[in-house]
Amino acid sequence: MLQIGAKLCLAFVFFLGINDVSSETVQGSILLNSGVFDKIIGKFKAVLVKFDETYPYGDKQDTYKAVVEATLSQSDILCAEVQVADYGEKENADIAEKYGAKKDDFPVYKLFVEGKEEPLTYKGDVKKADDIKKFLIRESGLWLGLPSCLEDFDKLVAEFRKTPDEKKADILTKAEELAEKYTTEKDKRAAEIYVKTMKKLLETPEFVDTEIKRVEKLKDGKVSDKKKEQLNDRLNILTSFQMRLKDEL
């Protein structure tokens, strides 16, 4: 957490020197301009930059907020916006032109990865937060979990997929041993879901897909807020399984 705080404090120092073209910023994201762009980009292993119009709003902006929220616990990833004005002094138009972000295509997502000379362009649906997150995970090589997911278990799920059927029980044993290491109630519950799901997969390879449908149906029914939160946690972990078992990352 100290590492996350130090990096965000550094970003905030630069942010104070930015001449805002918008009065609203997304919590967990910063606004960039040409004066600080390179200084910020070089401080993180991966920076996802959204080039957009000034005062962005609506479904596409809500998608960006969801992506930002998912990166908050990952200290090596920063999300940033470059809001491009098409009036007055046309602030930030120079950065947009430099990286080929055209107004007609806004919002345009560019991923700057440490060690790569040129940014990578996201070419998928800008209204699908999960697709943007998959792009970020795949191209950066960094872990980015859905809420309630556990990094070490997600790695085991990927290993589970690659392991021959006759040896998958060994991965389950690893998962059971790993579950014993968690101390908080929330993490213990999450670990238990991972272990139980792996057990079910050994019996029924289609378990994850059918269980997602069952949990979604339950969540849409009349349940308490606490139960709905628990179902959301379960659904996130199942979705993590689904993505990694299908090698979508």
Beta strands, then each sheet from edge to edge (+ up, - down):
strand 1: 29-31
strand 2: 46-53
strand 3: 77-84
strand 4: 108-113
strand 5: 120-121
sheet 1: 1+ 3+ 2+ 4- 5+
end
